[in-house]
Amino acid sequence: MNAWNYRLEEHRIQVEDVKDRQIVGNLDSKVSEMNSNYSDGRLDGILNYSEKNLVERSLFRDIPNR
């Protein structure tokens, strides 16, 4: 029997403003995870699934001078 793990991250950034050469915005993330066991190429047991939604207001890194 072998373990199988899968993780998918989706991110969306909404820019709201630029202040003092820094970006102010919202980071909306969705993290999905699945795991189970398999044997001889087939699912062996329960498939576990979880999903988390995270919303964060952020100040992103400096914009480099050019």
Summary of the structure (lengths in Angstrom):
residues: 66
radius of gyration: 19.1
end to end distance: 54.8
largest distance: 57.9
contacts: 133
relative contact order: 0.33
helix: 0%
strand: 80%
